[in-house]
Amino acid sequence: MSTVHQPVKSRIVSLDQFRGYTVAGMLLVNFIGGFQAVGAIWKHHNTYCSYADTIMPQFFFAVGFALRLTFLRRLKTLGVWPATRAAVARNLGLILLGFVIYHLDGQVKSWEELQHLGLRGFLAQAFNRELFQTLVHIALASLWVLPVIAAGTTTRVAFLVASAALHLALSRWFYFQYAWGLPVIDGGPLGFLTWSIPLLVGSLAYDVVAGNPGESNRSNPVPQLLGGSIVLMGMGYMLSCLGGSYAPPPFVEPAEGIPDLWTMSQRTGSVSYQTFAAGFSLAVYALFVLLSDLGSLRVGFFRTFGQNALAAYIVHPMVAGAVRPYMPGDSPLWYVAAGFLLYFAICYVLIRYLEKNAIFLRL
């Protein structure tokens, strides 16, 4: 990890605003989700896609957008191997940071217990759940798509479809039962296969916007982005209906039922969920292209969070830990709102301080 003392020039404003909105959404749902007074749509679920479940895929969308941008730039100026080495090193650094933040599963309390566990037992116990969270998923998905990130549209779409098909095949074979049995977090060890869906969709969005930056002599990219979002959201919903029973639309809590590999589920990282969420991310990003690239909207705290998303991600759970001890789960809604505003303000002040001092965490 390094600190960059000069912001990147000629930034794509819509991407910073979109990423900042996503960070703000993360702060919101991660803080309020544990309170009884908060509605279900603001909480994470395992059997349908709520608003809270749309946030994490947006990070992958932004990562895919930025990965294609930076990789193509380095490819042009440095060549294939230096660009590849830089991308690999970045993602290995993310995995290392994820290890420090998330830790491994389980523990031993004595040397004798460790010896009895053995290498096979350690590997079987330690790498099932805790390590595979946002930063590690981003790194693994980025490494997975790296061979095609500079390729044309057809190649990337084919790779996306193949990754989804492989996840479905493995889920039918054993992985769906494995994921529900643990249960895993955010798709577990094989989650990178489907997290590559919003990531590659982000790379496709970059192509649309890079060819249409919004000057008066260029075409408007918004219709193409919105068209793609409608197709993906429709495909995601149709996939969720393949389990043999009617699936309610996203954001609508389903009746009691048995989930299957077609169910929209962030826990399993299902193909239906990732496809719908990629389309939703594309629609949200299209809105920021319209408002920020073609228009003049600039939201200050979106800019602050968007240009220092990694710092915000690292800081926000520590701030939550400082604010929440005297906020019981049955707090009334007004008290939850007051606590959230305090938490949000502290996060913003800390990240704004870094911004004002030109300190940006990059990996």
C-alpha positions as CSV (number, residue, x, y, z in Angstrom):
1,M,0.0,0.0,0.0
2,S,1.2,3.5,-0.8
3,T,0.2,7.0,-0.2
4,V,-0.3,9.2,-3.3
5,H,0.4,12.9,-2.8
6,Q,-1.0,14.0,-6.1
7,P,-4.5,13.1,-7.2
8,V,-4.8,11.6,-10.7
9,K,-5.4,14.3,-13.3
10,S,-8.2,14.2,-15.7
11,R,-10.3,11.9,-13.5
12,I,-13.6,10.6,-14.8
13,V,-16.0,12.6,-12.5
14,S,-18.9,10.2,-12.8
15,L,-16.7,7.3,-11.6
16,D,-15.6,9.2,-8.5
17,Q,-19.2,10.3,-7.8
18,F,-20.5,6.8,-8.3
19,R,-17.8,5.3,-6.1
20,G,-18.4,7.9,-3.4
21,Y,-22.1,7.1,-3.5
22,T,-21.3,3.5,-3.1
23,V,-19.1,4.2,-0.1
24,A,-21.9,6.3,1.4
25,G,-24.3,3.4,0.8
26,M,-21.9,1.0,2.5
27,L,-21.7,3.3,5.5
28,L,-25.5,3.4,5.7
29,V,-26.4,-0.3,5.4
30,N,-23.5,-1.5,7.5
31,F,-24.4,0.8,10.4
32,I,-28.2,0.6,10.4
33,G,-28.7,-3.0,9.3
34,G,-28.6,-4.5,12.8
35,F,-31.4,-2.4,14.3
36,Q,-35.0,-3.8,14.6
37,A,-36.6,-0.4,13.7
38,V,-35.0,-0.4,10.2
39,G,-36.9,-1.9,7.3
40,A,-35.9,-5.1,5.6
41,I,-34.8,-3.4,2.4
42,W,-31.9,-1.8,4.2
43,K,-30.6,-5.1,5.5
44,H,-28.6,-7.9,3.9
45,H,-30.5,-11.0,3.1
46,N,-29.7,-14.5,1.9
47,T,-32.7,-15.3,-0.3
48,Y,-33.4,-12.2,-2.3
49,C,-31.7,-8.9,-3.4
50,S,-32.4,-5.9,-1.1
51,Y,-31.0,-2.4,-1.5
52,A,-28.3,-3.3,0.9
53,D,-27.3,-6.3,-1.3
54,T,-26.8,-3.9,-4.3
55,I,-23.9,-2.0,-2.6
56,M,-21.1,-4.6,-2.8
57,P,-21.5,-5.3,-6.5
58,Q,-21.1,-1.6,-7.2
59,F,-17.6,-1.7,-5.8
60,F,-16.8,-4.5,-8.2
61,F,-18.3,-2.5,-11.1
62,A,-16.1,0.4,-10.2
63,V,-13.1,-1.8,-9.8
64,G,-13.6,-3.3,-13.3
65,F,-14.1,0.2,-14.8
66,A,-10.8,1.4,-13.2
67,L,-8.9,-1.8,-13.9
68,R,-9.5,-1.6,-17.6
69,L,-8.7,2.1,-17.6
70,T,-5.4,1.7,-15.8
71,F,-4.3,-1.6,-17.4
72,L,-4.8,-0.2,-20.9
73,R,-2.9,2.9,-20.0
74,R,0.0,0.9,-18.6
75,L,-0.1,-1.5,-21.5
76,K,0.4,1.4,-23.9
77,T,3.2,3.1,-21.9
78,L,5.0,0.2,-20.2
79,G,4.2,-3.0,-22.2
80,V,2.5,-6.3,-21.4
81,W,4.6,-7.7,-18.6
82,P,5.2,-4.5,-16.6
83,A,1.4,-3.8,-16.7
84,T,0.6,-7.3,-15.7
85,R,3.2,-7.3,-12.9
86,A,1.7,-4.1,-11.5
87,A,-1.8,-5.6,-11.5
88,V,-0.8,-8.8,-9.9
89,A,1.2,-7.0,-7.2
90,R,-1.7,-4.7,-6.5
91,N,-4.1,-7.6,-6.0
92,L,-1.7,-9.7,-3.9
93,G,-1.4,-6.6,-1.7
94,L,-5.2,-6.5,-1.4
95,I,-5.2,-10.2,-0.3
96,L,-2.5,-9.4,2.3
97,L,-4.5,-6.5,3.6
98,G,-7.6,-8.6,3.7
99,F,-5.8,-11.3,5.7
100,V,-4.8,-8.6,8.3
101,I,-8.4,-7.2,8.5
102,Y,-10.5,-10.4,8.3
103,H,-8.2,-13.1,9.8
104,L,-8.7,-16.8,9.4
105,D,-11.4,-19.1,10.6
106,G,-11.0,-20.8,14.0
107,Q,-8.0,-20.9,16.3
108,V,-6.1,-23.3,18.5
109,K,-5.4,-22.8,22.2
110,S,-2.3,-25.0,22.6
111,W,0.6,-26.3,20.7
112,E,-0.7,-29.8,21.2
113,E,-4.0,-28.9,19.6
114,L,-2.1,-27.3,16.6
115,Q,-0.1,-30.5,16.2
116,H,-3.2,-32.6,16.3
117,L,-4.9,-30.4,13.7
118,G,-2.0,-30.9,11.2
119,L,-1.5,-29.2,7.9
120,R,-4.6,-30.8,6.3
121,G,-6.8,-29.9,9.2
122,F,-5.5,-26.3,9.2
123,L,-6.1,-25.9,5.5
124,A,-9.6,-27.4,5.8
125,Q,-10.5,-25.2,8.8
126,A,-8.8,-21.9,8.3
127,F,-9.8,-20.9,4.8
128,N,-13.6,-21.5,4.6
129,R,-15.3,-18.3,5.6
130,E,-13.7,-15.2,7.3
131,L,-11.0,-14.5,4.8
132,F,-13.3,-14.3,1.8
133,Q,-14.8,-10.9,2.2
134,T,-14.8,-7.7,0.1
135,L,-11.1,-6.9,-0.4
136,V,-10.1,-10.5,-1.0
137,H,-13.0,-11.1,-3.4
138,I,-12.0,-8.0,-5.3
139,A,-8.4,-9.2,-5.6
140,L,-9.3,-12.8,-6.6
141,A,-11.9,-11.6,-9.2
142,S,-9.4,-9.1,-10.6
143,L,-6.7,-11.8,-10.9
144,W,-9.3,-14.1,-12.5
145,V,-10.3,-11.6,-15.2
146,L,-6.8,-10.2,-15.8
147,P,-6.0,-12.4,-18.8
148,V,-9.0,-10.8,-20.7
149,I,-9.2,-7.3,-19.2
150,A,-7.5,-5.7,-22.2
151,A,-9.4,-7.9,-24.7
152,G,-12.3,-6.9,-26.9
153,T,-16.0,-6.9,-26.0
154,T,-16.7,-10.4,-27.4
155,T,-13.9,-12.0,-25.4
156,R,-14.8,-10.4,-22.1
157,V,-18.5,-11.3,-22.5
158,A,-17.6,-14.9,-23.4
159,F,-15.4,-15.0,-20.3
160,L,-18.2,-13.6,-18.2
161,V,-20.6,-16.3,-19.4
162,A,-18.0,-19.0,-19.0
163,S,-17.3,-18.0,-15.4
164,A,-21.1,-17.9,-14.6
165,A,-21.5,-21.3,-16.2
166,L,-18.6,-22.8,-14.2
167,H,-20.1,-21.4,-11.0
168,L,-23.5,-22.9,-11.8
169,A,-21.9,-26.3,-12.6
170,L,-19.9,-26.4,-9.4
171,S,-22.9,-25.2,-7.4
172,R,-25.0,-28.0,-8.8
173,W,-22.2,-30.5,-8.1
174,F,-21.4,-29.5,-4.5
175,Y,-20.8,-25.9,-3.9
176,F,-24.4,-24.7,-3.2
177,Q,-24.7,-27.2,-0.4
178,Y,-21.2,-26.3,0.9
179,A,-22.0,-22.6,0.9
180,W,-25.3,-23.0,2.8
181,G,-23.8,-25.5,5.2
182,L,-21.0,-23.3,6.5
183,P,-22.5,-20.7,5.8
184,V,-20.0,-18.7,3.8
185,I,-19.8,-14.9,3.4
186,D,-20.3,-13.2,0.0
187,G,-19.8,-16.2,-2.1
188,G,-17.0,-17.9,-0.2
189,P,-13.8,-19.3,-1.8
190,L,-15.4,-19.7,-5.2
191,G,-17.1,-16.3,-5.1
192,F,-14.6,-14.8,-7.5
193,L,-16.3,-16.7,-10.4
194,T,-19.5,-14.6,-10.1
195,W,-18.0,-11.4,-8.7
196,S,-16.3,-11.3,-12.1
197,I,-19.8,-10.5,-13.5
198,P,-20.2,-6.9,-12.1
199,L,-16.4,-6.4,-12.5
200,L,-16.4,-7.2,-16.3
201,V,-19.6,-5.2,-16.7
202,G,-17.7,-2.3,-15.3
203,S,-15.0,-2.8,-17.8
204,L,-17.6,-2.8,-20.6
205,A,-19.1,0.5,-19.2
206,Y,-15.6,2.0,-19.4
207,D,-15.5,1.3,-23.1
208,V,-18.8,3.1,-23.6
209,V,-17.8,6.1,-21.6
210,A,-14.2,6.3,-22.9
211,G,-15.6,6.5,-26.4
212,N,-18.2,9.0,-25.4
213,P,-16.8,11.3,-22.7
214,G,-19.7,13.8,-23.1
215,E,-18.2,16.4,-25.4
216,S,-20.7,18.1,-27.7
217,N,-19.3,16.3,-30.8
218,R,-19.7,12.9,-29.3
219,S,-22.7,10.7,-28.7
220,N,-24.5,10.4,-25.4
221,P,-23.5,7.1,-23.6
222,V,-26.5,7.1,-21.2
223,P,-29.0,5.3,-23.5
224,Q,-26.4,2.5,-24.2
225,L,-25.7,2.2,-20.5
226,L,-29.3,2.1,-19.6
227,G,-30.1,-0.4,-22.3
228,G,-27.5,-2.7,-21.0
229,S,-28.7,-2.3,-17.5
230,I,-32.3,-3.3,-18.4
231,V,-31.1,-6.4,-20.2
232,L,-28.9,-7.5,-17.3
233,M,-31.5,-6.9,-14.6
234,G,-34.1,-8.7,-16.7
235,M,-31.8,-11.7,-17.2
236,G,-31.0,-11.8,-13.5
237,Y,-34.6,-11.9,-12.6
238,M,-35.4,-14.5,-15.2
239,L,-32.6,-16.7,-13.9
240,S,-34.0,-16.4,-10.4
241,C,-37.3,-17.9,-11.6
242,L,-35.6,-21.1,-12.9
243,G,-35.9,-22.9,-9.6
244,G,-39.4,-24.1,-10.5
245,S,-41.5,-21.6,-8.6
246,Y,-42.4,-17.9,-9.0
247,A,-39.8,-15.6,-7.6
248,P,-40.9,-12.1,-6.5
249,P,-39.1,-9.2,-8.0
250,P,-35.9,-7.9,-6.5
251,F,-36.4,-5.7,-3.4
252,V,-39.5,-7.7,-2.5
253,E,-39.2,-10.1,0.4
254,P,-40.2,-13.6,-0.7
255,A,-42.5,-15.9,1.2
256,E,-40.9,-18.8,3.1
257,G,-39.3,-21.2,0.7
258,I,-36.3,-23.4,0.2
259,P,-33.5,-21.5,-1.6
260,D,-31.7,-23.2,-4.5
261,L,-28.8,-22.4,-6.8
262,W,-31.1,-20.0,-8.8
263,T,-32.1,-17.9,-5.8
264,M,-30.7,-14.4,-5.6
265,S,-28.3,-14.7,-2.8
266,Q,-25.3,-12.6,-1.7
267,R,-24.3,-15.4,0.7
268,T,-23.7,-17.9,-2.2
269,G,-22.8,-15.2,-4.8
270,S,-25.4,-16.7,-7.1
271,V,-25.4,-16.0,-10.8
272,S,-28.9,-14.5,-10.8
273,Y,-28.0,-12.1,-8.0
274,Q,-24.7,-11.0,-9.6
275,T,-26.4,-10.5,-13.0
276,F,-29.2,-8.4,-11.6
277,A,-26.8,-6.5,-9.4
278,A,-24.5,-5.8,-12.3
279,G,-27.4,-4.4,-14.2
280,F,-28.5,-2.3,-11.3
281,S,-24.9,-1.0,-10.9
282,L,-24.9,0.0,-14.6
283,A,-28.2,1.9,-14.1
284,V,-26.9,3.8,-11.1
285,Y,-23.7,4.6,-12.9
286,A,-25.6,5.8,-16.0
287,L,-27.4,8.3,-13.7
288,F,-24.0,9.7,-12.5
289,V,-22.8,10.0,-16.1
290,L,-25.9,12.0,-16.9
291,L,-25.6,14.2,-13.8
292,S,-21.9,14.6,-13.4
293,D,-20.2,14.1,-16.9
294,L,-23.0,15.5,-19.1
295,G,-24.2,17.8,-16.3
296,S,-22.4,19.7,-13.6
297,L,-23.5,17.9,-10.4
298,R,-20.6,17.5,-7.9
299,V,-21.5,16.2,-4.5
300,G,-18.6,17.1,-2.1
301,F,-18.8,14.1,0.2
302,F,-19.2,11.7,-2.8
303,R,-15.9,13.2,-4.2
304,T,-14.2,12.8,-0.8
305,F,-15.2,9.2,-0.3
306,G,-14.9,8.3,-4.0
307,Q,-11.2,9.4,-4.2
308,N,-10.3,7.6,-1.0
309,A,-12.6,4.6,-0.9
310,L,-10.0,2.2,0.5
311,A,-9.3,4.6,3.5
312,A,-13.1,4.8,4.1
313,Y,-13.4,1.1,4.0
314,I,-10.7,0.6,6.6
315,V,-11.8,3.4,8.9
316,H,-15.6,2.8,9.0
317,P,-15.8,-0.3,11.2
318,M,-13.5,1.4,13.8
319,V,-15.8,4.4,13.9
320,A,-18.9,2.1,14.2
321,G,-17.2,0.4,17.1
322,A,-16.8,3.7,18.8
323,V,-20.4,4.9,18.3
324,R,-22.5,1.7,18.7
325,P,-21.7,0.5,22.3
326,Y,-24.7,2.5,23.6
327,M,-27.0,1.8,20.8
328,P,-29.0,-1.4,21.6
329,G,-30.6,-3.3,18.8
330,D,-34.1,-2.3,19.8
331,S,-33.4,1.5,19.7
332,P,-36.1,3.7,18.3
333,L,-35.7,4.9,14.7
334,W,-34.9,8.5,15.7
335,Y,-32.1,7.3,17.9
336,V,-30.8,5.1,15.1
337,A,-30.8,8.1,12.8
338,A,-29.0,10.3,15.3
339,G,-26.3,7.6,15.9
340,F,-25.9,7.1,12.1
341,L,-25.5,10.9,11.5
342,L,-22.8,11.0,14.2
343,Y,-21.0,8.0,12.8
344,F,-21.2,9.3,9.2
345,A,-19.9,12.7,10.2
346,I,-16.9,11.2,12.0
347,C,-16.1,9.1,8.9
348,Y,-16.4,12.1,6.7
349,V,-14.2,14.3,8.8
350,L,-11.5,11.7,8.9
351,I,-11.5,11.0,5.2
352,R,-11.8,14.7,4.4
353,Y,-8.7,15.4,6.5
354,L,-6.8,12.9,4.4
355,E,-8.1,14.6,1.3
356,K,-7.1,18.1,2.4
357,N,-3.6,16.8,3.1
358,A,-3.4,15.1,-0.3
359,I,-3.1,11.6,1.2
360,F,-4.9,9.0,-0.8
361,L,-4.6,5.3,0.0
362,R,-3.9,3.3,-3.2
363,L,-3.3,-0.4,-3.8
